[in-house]
Every structure is written in C-alpha cells, then in structure tokens.
Amino acid sequence: MSRLPILAALGALAMTHPAAAQLSERSFASPVPAGLAKGVVRAGMDYAAFRRTLLAAGWRAKADPDCVRNVYGGDGTRKPGQPNICRELPEIEACSGDGYCVANFTHARTRRLIRVTSYGDYGQWQRKGLSVLGWEQK
C-alpha cells in the first residue's frame, strides 16, 4: 500500500493552524457516530475519552498492518524507549512528524467506518496529550 495518499492527507492537515482545539466540530466532523447521542463526542476533546466512548458504543479499532512503517517511517525502527503506538492504539493508520494522526474504527452492527484525525503528542495520549480534530464516516 502506498503511503503517498496518507502523507498527502497529513500534509494537507499540517497546512492548517496547529491549534487543534480551536477547530470547530462543524468544520471537521461528520454526523454523530452510530450508538452515540449528539454532543457526546466533539471536535477538540481528549482522544482517550473519545476512544473510550466509541469502544463503549460498539465501535472497534481497525488495525492497519502498515501502521509501524506509516508512523515511524522506513522499516519502522523506533528510537530507544519510544513507545510502539501501533500496539497501544491499534486503530492508528499513520502519524506525521508534526503531531497529526489518523485512526480508524468500524462498527460491528452498522459496518460503518469512522476515520478520526487527531493532533498532539501520541506518546501522551492517555494523559490528554492528544486531541480529536474531527472525524468522517464512510
């Protein structure tokens, strides 16, 4: 699978202002994900809380077999002590070098796919270091 479309999407995001939390839900989020009431998830919220909410509503992480290469580049070699975000968050498809990540979830009942874009330090995702920019459903 070519990394070019993924890198192009991340590059387009990088041209936006990096103040992720300032983006409005209207500008980046598609309809409310299946199984959730309106307002339960929103652009700008903490990724860990967003993820917990999706998983509780029947969404499942959609693992990407190319995650390690897409996140760490080349052969996927990480620096000593660097976490393997692909193990911690199997839904991660790719992360750019400037803080943008794309993750995918599927819903078992509806078979819908949700593609989530986030910004921040993915190594700190459990400590409010990663925020949701928005999502789209397919």
Backbone as a chain_set.jsonl record, in Angstrom:
{"seq": "MSRLPILAALGALAMTHPAAAQLSERSFASPVPAGLAKGVVRAGMDYAAFRRTLLAAGWRAKADPDCVRNVYGGDGTRKPGQPNICRELPEIEACSGDGYCVANFTHARTRRLIRVTSYGDYGQWQRKGLSVLGWEQK", "coords": {"N": [[0.842, -1.181, 0.0], [0.585, 2.173, -0.871], [2.146, 4.925, 0.712], [1.729, 7.467, -0.041], [-0.986, 8.668, -0.425], [-1.772, 8.817, 2.269], [0.242, 10.376, 3.425], [-0.148, 12.686, 1.932], [-2.68, 13.493, 2.81], [-2.118, 13.963, 5.522], [-0.247, 15.974, 5.181], [-1.828, 17.991, 4.071], [-3.41, 18.531, 6.27], [-1.452, 19.523, 7.946], [-1.003, 22.012, 6.911], [-2.977, 23.516, 7.957], [-3.825, 25.586, 10.771], [-1.969, 24.744, 13.662], [-3.276, 24.799, 16.107], [-5.102, 22.757, 17.364], [-7.383, 22.392, 19.054], [-8.911, 24.588, 18.515], [-10.38, 24.238, 16.238], [-13.607, 23.936, 14.878], [-16.391, 21.722, 15.497], [-18.207, 21.7, 13.464], [-16.689, 22.326, 11.22], [-15.161, 20.094, 10.71], [-16.209, 17.62, 11.48], [-18.207, 14.815, 10.731], [-21.564, 13.397, 10.68], [-22.958, 12.353, 13.895], [-21.406, 9.561, 15.386], [-22.548, 6.138, 15.049], [-24.618, 4.778, 17.605], [-24.202, 6.716, 19.504], [-25.258, 9.592, 21.337], [-26.068, 12.906, 20.252], [-23.569, 15.323, 20.791], [-22.099, 13.886, 22.643], [-19.589, 13.124, 21.773], [-17.077, 15.287, 20.512], [-15.351, 17.614, 18.404], [-12.092, 18.566, 19.354], [-12.043, 17.343, 21.795], [-10.431, 15.255, 24.27], [-8.42, 12.598, 23.104], [-8.258, 10.041, 24.36], [-10.627, 9.92, 25.904], [-12.516, 10.182, 23.855], [-11.978, 7.841, 22.411], [-12.562, 5.828, 24.358], [-15.313, 6.281, 24.602], [-16.25, 5.694, 21.995], [-15.533, 2.933, 21.807], [-17.139, 1.862, 23.852], [-19.594, 2.211, 22.698], [-19.833, 0.277, 20.797], [-18.061, 0.43, 18.686], [-15.064, -0.668, 17.063], [-11.521, -0.949, 17.14], [-9.802, -0.585, 14.115], [-7.301, -2.247, 12.902], [-4.253, -1.384, 11.237], [-2.132, -2.893, 9.019], [0.169, -1.658, 8.095], [0.886, 0.211, 9.941], [3.223, 0.578, 11.644], [5.295, 1.216, 9.821], [4.086, 3.451, 8.643], [3.932, 5.237, 10.778], [6.517, 5.359, 12.009], [8.222, 5.407, 9.881], [10.285, 4.32, 7.057], [11.733, 1.269, 7.789], [10.332, 0.981, 10.072], [11.701, 1.25, 12.444], [12.07, 2.169, 15.794], [13.103, 4.772, 18.09], [15.271, 4.196, 20.936], [13.404, 3.447, 23.815], [11.153, 4.667, 22.831], [7.647, 4.56, 22.603], [5.589, 1.927, 21.212], [3.212, 2.931, 19.413], [1.432, 1.699, 17.75], [0.83, -0.71, 18.922], [-0.316, 0.105, 21.322], [-2.453, 1.682, 20.455], [-4.179, 0.253, 18.299], [-5.759, 1.144, 16.225], [-4.521, 3.209, 14.889], [-3.568, 4.584, 11.836], [-1.676, 6.202, 10.585], [0.854, 8.627, 11.469], [2.003, 11.947, 11.359], [5.12, 13.76, 11.282], [4.711, 16.079, 12.632], [2.713, 15.972, 14.541], [0.096, 15.215, 13.754], [-2.349, 12.655, 13.547], [-4.004, 9.798, 12.12], [-6.733, 7.692, 12.634], [-8.665, 4.648, 12.599], [-11.899, 3.238, 13.013], [-14.338, 0.626, 13.173], [-17.83, -0.19, 13.048], [-19.524, -2.81, 14.49], [-22.257, -3.561, 14.149], [-23.395, -1.771, 12.218], [-21.494, -1.73, 10.253], [-20.135, 0.498, 9.482], [-17.454, 2.808, 8.87], [-15.328, 4.851, 10.722], [-13.219, 7.55, 10.459], [-10.774, 9.068, 12.189], [-9.207, 12.1, 12.936], [-6.469, 13.385, 14.645], [-4.536, 15.528, 16.849], [-1.438, 16.205, 18.386], [0.742, 14.986, 21.005], [1.254, 11.783, 20.502], [2.437, 9.922, 22.13], [1.657, 10.66, 24.61], [-1.01, 10.11, 24.83], [-2.74, 9.009, 26.752], [-2.691, 10.834, 28.738], [-4.023, 13.194, 28.183], [-2.673, 14.284, 26.017], [-3.247, 14.222, 23.377], [-5.506, 15.385, 21.036], [-8.787, 15.31, 19.568], [-9.343, 16.266, 16.296], [-11.353, 15.974, 14.452], [-13.735, 13.962, 12.571], [-14.734, 11.592, 10.051], [-17.318, 9.706, 8.523], [-17.728, 6.644, 6.783]], "CA": [[0.0, 0.0, 0.0], [1.372, 3.388, -0.972], [1.997, 5.883, 1.808], [1.517, 8.782, -0.621], [-2.269, 9.281, -0.057], [-1.788, 9.087, 3.706], [1.118, 11.519, 3.666], [-0.782, 13.863, 1.338], [-3.745, 13.917, 3.729], [-1.484, 14.54, 6.706], [0.361, 17.231, 4.762], [-2.906, 18.975, 3.951], [-3.767, 18.917, 7.636], [-0.356, 20.29, 8.53], [-1.077, 23.382, 6.432], [-3.933, 24.232, 8.787], [-3.22, 26.084, 12.005], [-1.798, 23.62, 14.576], [-4.057, 24.921, 17.341], [-6.138, 21.765, 17.083], [-8.599, 22.549, 19.841], [-9.679, 25.726, 18.043], [-11.228, 23.865, 15.12], [-14.977, 23.673, 15.313], [-16.96, 20.441, 15.087], [-18.876, 21.955, 12.205], [-15.748, 22.394, 10.119], [-14.355, 18.902, 10.517], [-16.846, 16.386, 11.942], [-19.402, 14.374, 10.037], [-22.63, 13.091, 11.643], [-22.672, 11.648, 15.146], [-21.164, 8.133, 15.169], [-23.608, 5.205, 15.454], [-24.644, 4.37, 19.001], [-23.906, 7.839, 20.391], [-26.155, 10.742, 21.304], [-25.437, 14.145, 19.809], [-22.854, 16.06, 21.826], [-21.283, 13.009, 23.498], [-18.234, 13.311, 21.255], [-16.971, 16.572, 19.83], [-14.011, 18.024, 17.994], [-11.362, 19.239, 20.417], [-11.997, 16.571, 23.041], [-9.299, 14.388, 24.541], [-8.514, 11.369, 22.317], [-8.519, 8.877, 25.223], [-12.057, 9.934, 26.233], [-13.208, 9.913, 22.592], [-11.77, 6.417, 22.125], [-13.362, 5.055, 25.331], [-16.724, 6.459, 24.257], [-16.513, 4.909, 20.782], [-15.457, 1.5, 22.118], [-18.314, 1.519, 24.661], [-20.774, 2.275, 21.831], [-19.811, -0.806, 19.816], [-17.038, 0.612, 17.668], [-13.867, -1.475, 17.291], [-10.307, -0.467, 16.481], [-9.489, -1.248, 12.844], [-5.836, -2.27, 12.824], [-3.634, -1.174, 9.933], [-0.892, -3.674, 9.004], [1.301, -0.796, 7.761], [0.986, 1.257, 10.956], [4.592, 0.825, 12.118], [6.007, 1.944, 8.756], [3.443, 4.751, 8.441], [4.197, 6.112, 11.924], [7.942, 5.508, 12.3], [8.942, 5.548, 8.623], [11.229, 3.301, 6.606], [11.485, -0.106, 8.226], [9.564, 1.011, 11.319], [12.577, 1.249, 13.615], [11.792, 3.231, 16.768], [14.223, 5.188, 18.939], [15.231, 3.512, 22.236], [12.44, 3.984, 24.772], [9.973, 5.215, 22.16], [6.556, 3.589, 22.676], [5.021, 1.436, 19.957], [1.841, 3.418, 19.432], [0.601, 0.759, 16.988], [0.36, -1.722, 19.877], [-1.179, 0.773, 22.294], [-3.64, 2.15, 19.736], [-4.135, -0.477, 17.03], [-6.537, 1.843, 15.203], [-3.71, 4.224, 14.214], [-3.163, 4.298, 10.461], [-0.441, 6.936, 10.326], [1.089, 9.881, 12.187], [3.007, 12.787, 10.708], [6.171, 14.18, 12.194], [4.357, 17.315, 13.327], [1.658, 15.793, 15.532], [-1.204, 14.784, 13.251], [-2.531, 11.206, 13.403], [-5.27, 9.317, 11.572], [-7.105, 6.4, 13.219], [-9.89, 4.1, 12.02], [-12.741, 2.343, 13.799], [-15.503, 0.089, 12.467], [-18.948, -0.515, 13.93], [-19.904, -4.2, 14.208], [-23.648, -3.685, 13.694], [-23.676, -0.983, 11.015], [-20.375, -1.917, 9.312], [-19.626, 1.814, 9.093], [-16.073, 3.126, 9.212], [-15.097, 6.232, 11.134], [-11.808, 7.932, 10.324], [-10.58, 10.128, 13.179], [-7.961, 12.845, 12.832], [-6.105, 13.956, 15.946], [-3.32, 16.333, 16.87], [-0.778, 16.274, 19.683], [1.803, 14.02, 21.286], [0.61, 10.469, 20.629], [3.052, 9.219, 23.257], [0.975, 11.122, 25.826], [-2.445, 10.025, 24.539], [-3.508, 8.681, 27.956], [-2.59, 11.969, 29.66], [-4.584, 14.369, 27.495], [-1.681, 14.866, 25.12], [-3.713, 14.052, 22.004], [-6.875, 15.894, 20.92], [-9.522, 14.977, 18.347], [-9.654, 17.389, 15.417], [-12.632, 15.692, 13.82], [-13.903, 12.62, 12.037], [-15.65, 11.394, 8.932], [-17.832, 8.337, 8.453], [-17.847, 6.088, 5.423]], "C": [[0.887, 1.243, 0.0], [1.093, 4.328, 0.191], [1.658, 7.267, 1.28], [0.159, 9.385, -0.274], [-2.339, 9.648, 1.426], [-0.955, 10.321, 4.003], [0.532, 12.793, 3.078], [-1.879, 14.398, 2.247], [-3.156, 14.564, 4.973], [-0.819, 15.872, 6.367], [-0.669, 18.336, 4.621], [-3.34, 19.456, 5.326], [-2.696, 19.81, 8.245], [-0.376, 21.743, 8.069], [-2.124, 24.184, 7.202], [-3.222, 24.693, 10.044], [-3.117, 24.952, 13.01], [-2.539, 23.751, 15.898], [-5.298, 24.052, 17.196], [-7.443, 22.029, 17.804], [-9.455, 23.709, 19.352], [-10.561, 25.387, 16.85], [-12.623, 23.545, 15.622], [-15.448, 22.328, 14.796], [-17.585, 20.582, 13.709], [-17.91, 21.864, 11.032], [-15.052, 21.073, 9.822], [-15.05, 17.601, 10.877], [-18.08, 16.071, 11.114], [-20.445, 13.982, 11.083], [-22.159, 12.286, 12.854], [-22.465, 10.161, 14.855], [-22.306, 7.266, 15.706], [-23.477, 4.837, 16.921], [-24.393, 5.488, 19.991], [-24.94, 8.948, 20.236], [-25.371, 11.973, 20.859], [-24.778, 14.85, 20.998], [-21.984, 15.212, 22.739], [-19.822, 13.065, 23.07], [-18.214, 14.622, 20.485], [-15.516, 16.814, 19.421], [-13.372, 18.792, 19.139], [-11.268, 18.439, 21.697], [-10.754, 15.692, 23.098], [-9.469, 13.054, 23.803], [-8.847, 10.152, 23.179], [-10.0, 8.795, 25.578], [-12.892, 9.622, 24.997], [-13.156, 8.417, 22.282], [-12.6, 5.54, 23.061], [-14.845, 5.105, 24.982], [-17.087, 5.649, 23.021], [-16.536, 3.416, 21.088], [-16.674, 1.046, 22.921], [-19.589, 1.493, 23.821], [-20.751, 1.225, 20.724], [-18.836, -0.628, 18.67], [-15.812, -0.208, 18.053], [-12.693, -0.874, 16.531], [-10.074, -1.268, 15.208], [-7.977, -1.151, 12.651], [-5.356, -2.084, 11.388], [-2.303, -1.92, 9.92], [0.349, -2.837, 8.684], [1.54, 0.292, 8.8], [2.43, 1.574, 11.334], [5.391, 1.603, 11.071], [5.426, 3.344, 8.569], [3.758, 5.736, 9.562], [5.684, 6.4, 12.075], [8.807, 5.626, 11.051], [9.857, 4.382, 8.312], [10.853, 1.902, 7.009], [10.746, -0.158, 9.56], [10.401, 1.0, 12.576], [12.268, 2.451, 14.505], [13.066, 3.576, 17.527], [14.141, 4.429, 20.256], [14.278, 4.223, 23.2], [11.185, 4.564, 24.151], [8.854, 4.174, 22.175], [6.121, 3.126, 21.286], [3.54, 1.789, 19.97], [0.903, 2.479, 18.677], [0.104, -0.389, 17.863], [-0.626, -1.109, 20.859], [-2.512, 1.192, 21.679], [-3.672, 1.479, 18.366], [-4.901, 0.2, 15.897], [-5.729, 2.884, 14.426], [-3.318, 3.732, 12.826], [-1.811, 4.946, 10.173], [-0.371, 8.157, 11.232], [2.165, 10.647, 11.428], [4.06, 13.169, 11.738], [5.824, 15.428, 12.987], [3.099, 17.197, 14.186], [0.293, 15.366, 15.045], [-1.235, 13.263, 13.128], [-3.907, 10.921, 12.814], [-5.509, 7.932, 12.145], [-8.437, 5.957, 12.623], [-10.578, 3.137, 12.976], [-13.856, 1.834, 12.897], [-16.578, -0.24, 13.489], [-19.469, -1.89, 13.533], [-21.304, -4.308, 13.609], [-23.878, -2.984, 12.355], [-22.64, -1.172, 9.91], [-19.831, -0.583, 8.786], [-18.17, 1.94, 9.531], [-16.036, 4.579, 9.655], [-13.597, 6.467, 11.108], [-11.605, 9.181, 11.175], [-9.218, 10.788, 12.962], [-7.696, 13.516, 14.175], [-4.809, 14.747, 15.813], [-2.753, 16.337, 18.284], [0.332, 15.244, 19.786], [1.175, 12.647, 21.503], [1.217, 9.641, 21.749], [2.406, 9.571, 24.591], [-0.544, 10.992, 25.692], [-3.286, 9.716, 25.772], [-3.525, 9.839, 28.954], [-3.04, 13.27, 29.009], [-3.563, 15.072, 26.615], [-2.092, 14.833, 23.666], [-5.175, 14.474, 21.946], [-7.485, 15.509, 19.582], [-9.776, 16.257, 17.56], [-11.035, 17.21, 14.807], [-12.669, 14.278, 13.294], [-14.795, 12.665, 10.817], [-16.081, 9.941, 8.949], [-17.947, 7.92, 7.001], [-18.73, 4.876, 5.469]], "O": [[1.828, 1.342, 0.787], [-0.054, 4.502, 0.603], [1.331, 8.159, 2.063], [0.127, 10.542, 0.147], [-2.906, 10.679, 1.786], [-1.385, 11.208, 4.74], [0.693, 13.869, 3.653], [-2.0, 15.608, 2.437], [-3.644, 15.599, 5.426], [-0.829, 16.796, 7.181], [-0.421, 19.48, 5.002], [-3.607, 20.641, 5.525], [-3.008, 20.748, 8.979], [0.167, 22.615, 8.747], [-2.152, 25.411, 7.105], [-2.123, 24.227, 10.342], [-4.103, 24.242, 13.206], [-2.425, 22.862, 16.742], [-6.397, 24.546, 16.94], [-8.512, 21.898, 17.208], [-10.62, 23.808, 19.736], [-11.419, 26.191, 16.484], [-12.785, 22.945, 16.684], [-14.962, 21.847, 13.773], [-17.495, 19.672, 12.885], [-18.278, 21.377, 9.963], [-14.41, 20.943, 8.78], [-14.498, 16.538, 10.59], [-18.894, 16.949, 10.831], [-20.226, 14.215, 12.272], [-21.113, 11.637, 12.832], [-23.271, 9.56, 14.145], [-22.95, 7.617, 16.694], [-22.376, 4.612, 17.423], [-24.37, 5.246, 21.198], [-25.432, 9.205, 19.138], [-24.161, 12.062, 21.067], [-25.366, 14.954, 22.074], [-21.21, 15.753, 23.529], [-18.923, 13.054, 23.911], [-19.212, 15.016, 19.882], [-14.585, 16.281, 20.025], [-14.037, 19.577, 19.816], [-10.507, 18.796, 22.597], [-10.116, 15.429, 22.078], [-10.537, 12.445, 23.866], [-9.645, 9.312, 22.764], [-10.575, 7.706, 25.556], [-13.869, 8.877, 25.08], [-14.168, 7.809, 21.933], [-13.269, 4.612, 22.607], [-15.545, 4.096, 25.059], [-18.124, 4.986, 23.001], [-17.456, 2.711, 20.673], [-17.187, -0.049, 22.689], [-20.559, 0.828, 24.187], [-21.569, 1.281, 19.806], [-18.793, -1.463, 17.766], [-15.551, -0.418, 19.237], [-12.849, -0.358, 15.424], [-10.142, -2.497, 15.225], [-7.45, -0.101, 12.283], [-5.981, -2.57, 10.445], [-1.426, -1.615, 10.728], [1.467, -3.263, 8.974], [2.324, 1.209, 8.557], [2.815, 2.743, 11.341], [6.092, 2.555, 11.414], [6.164, 4.307, 8.363], [3.842, 6.94, 9.322], [6.077, 7.554, 12.249], [10.0, 5.915, 11.151], [10.167, 3.564, 9.178], [9.797, 1.394, 6.631], [10.556, -1.239, 10.117], [9.879, 0.767, 13.666], [12.21, 3.59, 14.042], [13.995, 2.771, 17.597], [13.045, 4.048, 20.666], [14.343, 5.44, 23.374], [10.247, 4.917, 24.865], [9.082, 3.024, 21.801], [6.271, 3.855, 20.306], [2.716, 1.029, 20.48], [-0.3, 2.466, 18.941], [-0.936, -0.98, 17.573], [-1.644, -1.716, 21.192], [-3.564, 1.069, 22.307], [-3.238, 2.071, 17.377], [-4.708, -0.141, 14.73], [-6.201, 3.391, 13.408], [-2.809, 2.623, 12.659], [-0.919, 4.324, 9.595], [-1.392, 8.659, 11.702], [3.119, 10.059, 10.92], [3.892, 12.92, 12.932], [6.549, 15.801, 13.909], [2.484, 18.208, 14.524], [-0.603, 15.169, 15.865], [-0.273, 12.652, 12.663], [-4.846, 11.698, 12.985], [-4.61, 7.091, 12.149], [-9.24, 6.786, 12.195], [-9.934, 2.335, 13.653], [-14.274, 2.524, 11.966], [-16.281, -0.532, 14.648], [-19.816, -2.114, 12.373], [-21.514, -5.066, 12.662], [-24.496, -3.555, 11.456], [-22.887, -0.814, 8.758], [-19.146, -0.548, 7.764], [-17.724, 1.255, 10.452], [-16.65, 5.44, 9.024], [-12.815, 5.692, 11.659], [-12.198, 10.226, 10.907], [-8.203, 10.105, 12.823], [-8.584, 14.134, 14.762], [-4.093, 14.652, 14.816], [-3.494, 16.457, 19.259], [0.798, 14.705, 18.783], [0.624, 12.379, 22.571], [0.56, 8.737, 22.266], [2.586, 8.864, 25.582], [-1.283, 11.698, 26.378], [-4.446, 10.126, 25.832], [-4.296, 9.818, 29.913], [-2.474, 14.329, 29.278], [-3.58, 16.296, 26.479], [-1.38, 15.351, 22.806], [-5.994, 13.979, 22.72], [-6.78, 15.396, 18.579], [-10.35, 17.214, 18.081], [-11.792, 18.17, 14.663], [-11.756, 13.488, 13.534], [-15.513, 13.637, 10.579], [-15.317, 9.056, 9.335], [-18.224, 8.73, 6.117], [-18.97, 4.248, 4.438]]}, "num_chains": 1, "name": "protein.A"}
